[in-house]
Amino acid sequence: MRAKSVVATRQKKKKYFRLAKGYYATKKNRWRMTIQQLEKSLRYAYRDRKDKKGEFRQLWIIRLNAAARDAGMSYSRFISGLRKANIAIDRKMLAEMAVNDTTAFRQLAEIAKNSLAS
């Protein structure tokens, strides 16, 4: 009698179909379509986990630029002034300050202006 891999195959298929739950049309219940769609989805998920970091950095820079312009300087001058003043705060924290703690952000902007002037 030959050995059969029925249980293992069924478990593997169940795992894939569970991952494909909620997909459109036959992509959730036909084996070949499910495999193809899952491969594509997982590729996109991998790529977009990397892209998300860049998108958030872009958002922080936009927020910082707006807040810096309210303080009377451009984003690049603001960052340059902070570097010259030896202030090492990342863009995420700076953007958080710009949104939630404007007085502290304005103080940082003044420090950046003074360090550029000297």
C-alpha positions, 0 to 999 in steps of 0.5 A: 500500500502506498503512503498518501499525503491526504491530511498534510495536503488538506491542512495546507489547503485549509491554511491557504484558504483561511489566508484568502478569506474575504478575497473577491470572487473565485480568488477565495475558493478556487485553489489555483486562483487562491495560490496566485492571488496570495502570492501577489498579495504577499509580494505587495505586503512585503513591498508596502511594509518597506514603502510605509516607512518612506511615506511616514517620513514624507508626512513628517517632513510636510508637517515640519515644513508647514510648522517651520514656515509658520515660525518664519523659516523653511524646512531645510533651514530649520533642519540645518539650524538644528544640526548646527546647534547640535540638537539631535531629534528625529523627524518623527518627534519633531513632527509630533511636537509641531502638531501637539506642542507648538510652543516647544517647537517655536523655541526649537525654531528660535534656536535653529535661527540663532545657530544659523545667524552665528 
